[in-house]
Amino acid sequence: MNSSILIKNAQLVNEGQILSADVLVKDGFIHTIGQNLNAVADTVIDARGQYLLPGVIDDQVHFRDPGLTHKADLYTEPRAAVAGGVTTFMEMPNTVPNATTQELLQQKYDTAAQKSLANYSFFMGGTNDNLQEILKTDPRTVCGIKLFMGSSTGNMLVDDPDTLEAIYRQSPMLIATHCEDEATIRANMQKYTEQYGENIPVSAHPEIRSVEACYKSSSMAVELAKKHNTRLHILHISTAEELELFRNDIPLEQKRITAEVCVHHLWFDASQYQTLGSQIKCNPAIKEARHKEALFQGLLDNRLDIIATDHAPHTWEEKQAPTYKGAPSGLPLVQHSLQVMLSFYKQGKISLERVVEKMCHAPAICFQVEKRGFIREGYWADLVLVDLEQSYTVKRPDVYYKCGWSPLEGQELAGVVTHTIVSGHLAYQNGQFDERKKGERVLFSR
């Protein structure tokens, strides 16, 4: 096991700057940042010509463990994440069984401690009847409470008004919400079923899970949060209309209501249902191109705070179901999210500094992650080296997800992740994994 790593001649992208520096890692932490460091280390990496970023923190993934491990699990998906420069993930509670009790939540942590190459945290799930369990959640050791204010999956829909009021009023920590109005979706589904029967085209997905459904639910969540001064984080914003709900006139540290955008809502648009079909079926839906452009602007002007994936794998066979209703929603993305954003950088749409801000710094600030998300002395050494002179075409044999496919297949993405350091451990290097040390449980400064 490597106890020390010296990274030489890197271009550090951190806290709004790019500068040449060396970094010494010792005992899991960033020990020294400086010029021409001559320290002795077990491993020396010459990073000349490469960029050193903080490890990406993905605040929304579905790794399917327990209960749905034919799709993904806490070994395969963290491994894929690390290959893509994601060093920390926060995973959702809609596994089987749902993580809606403290005991079931702890079981997920125990599994990750044995299997996960990346650092990890897990959301506690809210339901219409588990408020007392929610209130037992430890804000220091758990990333947040997850509420499905729209039945994206399973039986975790929280739609009882009294329950919602109580959770928003009493939650001991950040609430992360999936916002789509259930009544609107059901009415739209009925309309399309009457028109098409079982032959609803997948292109109808953004009409069924509509702009109206998103806005109605998101605006209600914001209203509840303002009423109770709740720390609210709305996941995967997908419409231009929702952007008006969020502020950009105060620093992130001062916001009580924050928002996330996912890479697929920036990369794809509704015209691609024709070629990709249910591969890009997800909730909330990928919508027409005007939303993609507005979301990118919302990211740049700070109405949207964080970039994530909502990584949600299904098997290829499940995705090839013959009917719209039969094909499950969700995309596998965590291995390529950083490269998607580096591609936008290469296109001149966003700076490297902003990519790092939205994928590394902002999640750490938003969730009050302890000693991660920045390249700072004394912080955990979660670090990623990327070669921006190389590009990479996504091919199925190179996909590390258990499901074995990606909606990005055939796409050329900018940049190649050459090294990923997780809590001081060189976990990935030029296509090779070192799995002798697992990731750490993330703590929160609350």
C-alpha positions in Angstrom: 0.0 0.0 0.0 1.3 3.5 -0.9 1.4 5.7 2.2 2.8 8.7 0.3 2.4 10.1 -3.2 4.3 13.0 -4.8 2.6 14.6 -7.8 5.1 16.8 -9.7 4.6 19.5 -12.3 0.8 19.5 -12.3 -1.6 22.3 -13.4 -3.8 22.6 -10.3 -7.4 23.7 -11.0 -8.8 24.8 -7.7 -10.8 27.6 -6.2 -11.1 29.7 -9.3 -7.4 29.5 -10.3 -5.1 27.4 -12.4 -1.5 27.3 -11.2 1.6 25.1 -11.6 2.4 23.1 -8.4 3.5 19.9 -6.8 1.4 18.1 -4.3 2.6 15.7 -1.5 0.1 13.2 -0.2 0.8 11.4 3.1 -1.4 9.1 5.2 -4.5 9.9 3.2 -4.3 13.7 3.3 -2.8 16.5 1.3 0.3 17.2 3.2 2.1 20.0 1.2 1.3 22.1 -1.9 4.2 23.9 -3.3 6.8 24.5 -6.0 9.7 22.1 -6.7 8.9 19.8 -3.8 11.8 17.4 -3.1 10.1 15.2 -0.6 10.7 11.4 -0.6 7.5 9.5 -1.5 6.6 5.9 -2.2 5.1 6.9 -5.5 6.1 9.8 -7.7 3.8 10.9 -10.6 5.2 13.3 -13.2 2.0 15.2 -14.2 3.7 17.5 -16.7 1.1 18.7 -19.2 -1.8 17.4 -17.1 -4.4 19.0 -14.9 -5.0 18.1 -11.3 -8.5 18.5 -10.1 -10.2 17.8 -6.8 -12.1 14.5 -7.0 -15.6 14.9 -8.3 -18.4 14.6 -5.7 -21.6 13.2 -7.2 -24.5 14.0 -4.9 -27.1 11.8 -6.7 -26.5 8.2 -7.8 -28.5 4.9 -7.7 -26.2 2.0 -7.2 -29.0 -0.6 -6.7 -27.6 -2.4 -3.7 -29.3 -4.1 -2.1 -32.1 -5.9 -3.9 -31.5 -4.8 -7.5 -28.0 -6.0 -7.9 -28.6 -7.6 -11.3 -28.4 -4.0 -12.5 -25.6 -2.6 -10.4 -24.0 -2.9 -7.0 -21.7 -1.3 -4.5 -18.6 -2.9 -6.0 -19.1 -2.3 -9.8 -20.5 1.3 -9.8 -18.0 2.9 -7.4 -15.3 1.3 -9.5 -16.7 2.9 -12.6 -17.0 6.2 -10.8 -13.4 6.1 -9.8 -12.4 5.4 -13.4 -14.2 8.6 -14.4 -12.7 10.8 -11.7 -15.6 10.6 -9.2 -14.1 10.0 -5.8 -17.2 10.5 -3.6 -20.8 9.6 -4.2 -24.1 10.1 -2.3 -26.5 7.2 -3.0 -30.3 7.2 -3.0 -32.6 5.2 -0.8 -34.9 3.5 -3.3 -33.2 0.2 -3.2 -35.0 -3.1 -2.1 -35.8 -2.8 0.7 -36.0 1.0 0.7 -33.6 2.6 3.2 -36.3 4.1 5.3 -35.2 2.9 8.8 -31.9 3.5 10.6 -31.2 -0.2 10.5 -31.6 -0.5 6.8 -29.6 2.6 6.2 -26.7 1.3 8.3 -26.7 -2.0 6.3 -25.9 0.0 3.2 -23.0 1.7 5.0 -21.7 -1.7 6.1 -21.9 -3.0 2.6 -20.1 0.0 1.1 -17.3 -0.3 3.7 -16.6 -3.8 2.4 -17.0 -3.2 -1.3 -16.8 0.5 -2.4 -13.6 1.8 -4.0 -15.0 5.3 -3.8 -15.9 7.4 -0.7 -19.6 7.1 0.1 -22.6 8.5 1.8 -26.2 7.3 1.7 -29.5 9.3 1.9 -32.1 8.4 4.5 -35.4 7.9 2.7 -38.7 9.6 3.6 -42.1 8.1 3.3 -45.6 9.1 4.3 -45.2 7.4 7.7 -41.6 7.3 8.9 -41.1 10.7 10.4 -39.8 9.3 13.7 -37.1 7.3 11.8 -36.1 10.4 9.8 -35.6 12.4 13.0 -33.1 9.8 14.3 -30.8 10.5 11.4 -27.3 11.8 12.4 -26.5 15.0 10.4 -22.8 14.4 10.9 -22.7 11.0 9.3 -25.5 11.0 6.7 -25.6 13.3 3.7 -29.3 14.1 3.8 -33.0 13.1 3.7 -34.4 12.1 0.3 -38.0 12.8 -0.6 -39.7 11.6 -3.8 -42.3 14.3 -4.3 -43.2 12.4 -7.5 -43.2 8.6 -7.8 -40.2 8.1 -10.0 -39.7 4.6 -8.7 -40.9 2.2 -6.1 -43.4 3.1 -3.3 -41.5 6.1 -1.8 -43.9 8.8 -3.0 -44.4 11.3 -0.2 -47.6 13.1 -1.1 -49.5 13.5 2.2 -49.7 17.3 2.9 -49.4 16.9 6.7 -46.4 14.6 6.4 -44.6 17.0 4.0 -45.3 19.9 6.4 -43.9 17.9 9.3 -40.8 16.7 7.5 -40.0 20.2 6.2 -40.6 21.7 9.6 -38.7 19.2 11.7 -35.9 17.8 9.4 -32.6 17.8 11.3 -30.7 18.3 8.0 -30.7 19.0 4.3 -33.7 17.6 2.4 -33.1 16.6 -1.2 -36.2 16.2 -3.4 -37.3 14.7 -6.7 -39.9 17.1 -7.9 -42.6 16.0 -10.4 -46.3 16.4 -9.7 -47.9 13.0 -9.6 -51.5 14.0 -10.5 -50.3 15.9 -13.6 -48.3 12.9 -14.8 -51.2 10.5 -14.2 -53.5 12.8 -16.2 -51.0 13.0 -19.0 -50.5 9.3 -19.1 -54.2 8.7 -19.2 -54.5 11.0 -22.2 -51.7 9.3 -24.1 -53.0 5.9 -23.3 -56.4 6.8 -24.6 -54.7 8.0 -27.8 -52.1 5.3 -28.4 -53.1 2.3 -26.2 -49.9 0.3 -25.5 -48.1 1.9 -28.4 -47.2 5.2 -26.8 -44.0 6.5 -28.5 -41.0 7.1 -26.2 -40.9 10.7 -27.7 -44.0 11.4 -25.6 -42.1 11.0 -22.4 -41.4 14.7 -22.0 -45.0 15.5 -22.6 -46.2 12.9 -20.0 -43.6 13.9 -17.4 -44.2 17.5 -18.5 -42.8 20.9 -17.8 -45.9 21.6 -15.8 -45.4 18.6 -13.6 -41.9 19.6 -12.8 -42.7 23.3 -12.1 -45.8 22.5 -10.0 -43.8 20.2 -7.7 -40.6 22.3 -7.5 -42.5 25.4 -6.7 -44.4 23.6 -3.9 -41.1 22.4 -2.5 -39.7 25.9 -2.5 -42.8 27.3 -0.9 -42.6 24.7 1.9 -38.9 25.4 2.4 -39.4 29.1 2.6 -42.3 28.6 5.1 -40.2 26.5 7.5 -36.7 27.8 6.7 -35.8 24.3 5.6 -32.4 23.5 4.0 -33.8 22.3 0.6 -31.8 20.9 -2.3 -33.8 20.2 -5.5 -32.4 17.5 -7.6 -32.1 17.2 -11.5 -33.8 20.4 -12.6 -34.9 19.8 -16.2 -36.9 22.9 -17.4 -36.2 26.5 -18.2 -39.3 27.4 -16.3 -38.0 26.2 -12.9 -34.9 28.4 -13.0 -37.0 31.4 -11.7 -37.4 29.5 -8.4 -33.7 29.9 -7.5 -31.5 32.8 -6.4 -28.1 33.8 -7.8 -27.7 37.1 -5.8 -26.1 35.5 -2.7 -23.1 33.2 -2.2 -23.8 29.4 -2.2 -22.8 29.3 1.5 -25.8 31.5 2.4 -28.4 29.8 0.3 -31.1 27.8 2.1 -32.5 26.5 -1.2 -30.2 25.1 -3.8 -30.5 23.2 -7.1 -28.7 20.6 -9.2 -28.5 20.0 -12.9 -27.5 16.6 -14.3 -25.2 16.0 -17.2 -27.8 14.3 -19.4 -30.1 17.3 -19.2 -27.2 19.4 -20.5 -26.0 16.9 -23.2 -29.2 15.4 -24.7 -32.4 16.8 -26.0 -35.8 15.5 -27.1 -34.8 15.2 -30.8 -32.6 12.2 -29.8 -35.5 10.0 -28.7 -35.7 9.1 -32.4 -32.3 7.5 -32.4 -31.7 6.5 -28.8 -35.3 5.7 -27.7 -35.6 4.4 -24.2 -31.8 4.6 -23.7 -32.4 8.3 -22.7 -35.8 7.7 -20.9 -35.3 9.1 -17.4 -37.3 10.9 -14.8 -37.5 13.9 -15.0 -37.5 13.6 -18.7 -35.0 15.0 -21.2 -37.0 17.7 -22.9 -36.8 19.9 -26.0 -33.5 21.7 -26.8 -34.6 25.1 -25.4 -34.4 23.6 -21.9 -30.9 22.3 -22.4 -29.7 25.8 -23.4 -31.5 27.5 -20.5 -30.1 25.0 -18.0 -26.6 25.7 -19.2 -27.1 29.4 -18.7 -28.6 28.8 -15.3 -25.5 26.8 -14.4 -23.2 29.6 -15.5 -25.2 32.4 -13.7 -25.4 30.3 -10.5 -29.1 29.7 -10.3 -28.1 26.0 -10.6 -25.4 25.1 -8.1 -24.2 21.6 -8.7 -23.6 19.2 -11.6 -24.4 15.5 -10.9 -25.5 12.4 -12.8 -28.5 10.7 -11.2 -26.7 7.5 -12.4 -29.5 5.0 -12.6 -28.6 1.8 -14.5 -30.9 -0.9 -15.9 -29.9 -3.9 -17.9 -29.8 -3.6 -21.7 -32.6 -6.1 -21.9 -34.8 -4.1 -19.6 -34.2 -1.0 -21.6 -35.2 -2.8 -24.8 -38.7 -3.5 -23.6 -41.1 -3.3 -26.5 -43.4 -0.7 -25.0 -42.9 2.8 -23.6 -44.5 1.8 -20.3 -42.4 -1.4 -20.1 -39.0 0.3 -20.4 -37.7 1.6 -17.1 -36.4 5.1 -16.6 -32.8 5.9 -15.8 -29.3 6.3 -17.5 -25.9 5.0 -16.4 -23.6 8.1 -16.5 -21.1 8.2 -13.5 -18.1 7.0 -15.5 -18.3 9.8 -18.1 -19.8 12.8 -16.3 -16.4 14.6 -15.9 -15.5 14.0 -19.5 -18.9 15.3 -20.7 -18.2 18.6 -18.8 -14.6 18.6 -20.2 -16.1 18.3 -23.6 -18.2 21.4 -22.9 -14.9 23.1 -21.8 -13.3 22.2 -25.1 -16.3 23.6 -27.0 -15.7 26.9 -25.2 -19.0 26.7 -23.2 -17.5 26.6 -19.7 -14.1 27.2 -18.1 -12.2 24.5 -16.3 -12.4 26.5 -13.1 -16.2 26.5 -13.3 -16.4 22.7 -14.0 -14.4 22.2 -10.8 -16.5 24.6 -8.9 -19.8 22.9 -9.9 -18.6 19.3 -9.6 -16.2 19.5 -6.7 -16.4 22.6 -4.6 -20.2 23.3 -4.7 -21.3 19.8 -3.6 -18.8 20.1 -0.7 -20.2 23.5 0.3 -23.8 22.5 -0.3 -23.7 19.4 1.9 -21.0 20.7 4.3 -18.7 17.8 3.4 -15.8 17.7 5.9 -12.4 18.2 4.3 -13.2 17.2 0.8 -13.9 18.9 -2.5 -10.9 21.2 -2.6 -7.1 20.9 -3.1 -6.0 22.2 0.3 -3.4 21.2 2.8 -4.9 19.2 5.6 -7.8 18.0 3.4 -8.4 14.4 2.3 -6.4 13.6 -0.8 -9.3 13.1 -3.3 -7.5 14.0 -6.6 -7.9 13.4 -10.3 -5.3 13.8 -13.0 -6.7 14.5 -16.5 -4.9 14.7 -19.9 -6.8 17.2 -21.9 -4.7 16.6 -25.0 -6.3 13.2 -25.4 -9.9 12.4 -26.3 -11.9 9.2 -25.8 -14.7 7.5 -27.8 -17.1 5.7 -25.5 -17.2 2.0 -26.5 -19.1 -0.8 -24.8 -16.0 -2.9 -23.9 -14.6 0.0 -21.9 -17.8 0.6 -19.8 -17.3 -0.5 -16.2 -21.0 -0.5 -15.2 -22.5 -3.8 -14.3 -25.2 -3.1 -16.9 -22.5 -2.9 -19.6 -23.8 -0.1 -21.7 -23.9 3.7 -22.0 -26.2 6.1 -23.8 -23.0 7.9 -24.8 -21.6 5.0 -26.9 -20.0 6.3 -30.1 -19.6 9.8 -28.7 -16.1 11.3 -28.6 -15.5 13.0 -25.3 -12.6 15.4 -24.4 -10.0 14.5 -21.9 -8.8 11.2 -20.4 -8.7 10.4 -16.6 -5.2 9.0 -16.0 -5.0 8.8 -12.2 -7.6 8.9 -9.5 -6.6 9.1 -5.8 -9.3 8.3 -3.2 -8.6 9.3 0.4 -4.9 9.2 -0.3 -5.0 5.8 -2.1 -4.0 5.6 -5.8 -7.1 3.6 -6.8 -6.9 4.0 -10.5 -3.9 4.5 -12.9 -4.0 4.3 -16.7 -6.7 1.8 -16.9 -5.7 -0.3 -13.9 -7.4 -0.5 -10.5 -5.8 -1.0 -7.1 -8.5 -2.3 -4.9 -6.5 -3.1 -1.8 -8.0 -0.1 0.0 -11.6 0.9 0.0 -13.1 4.3 0.1 -14.0 6.2 3.3 -17.4 7.1 4.9 -17.9 10.8 4.3 -18.5 13.0 7.3 -20.3 16.4 7.4 -19.5 19.6 9.4 -22.9 20.1 10.8 
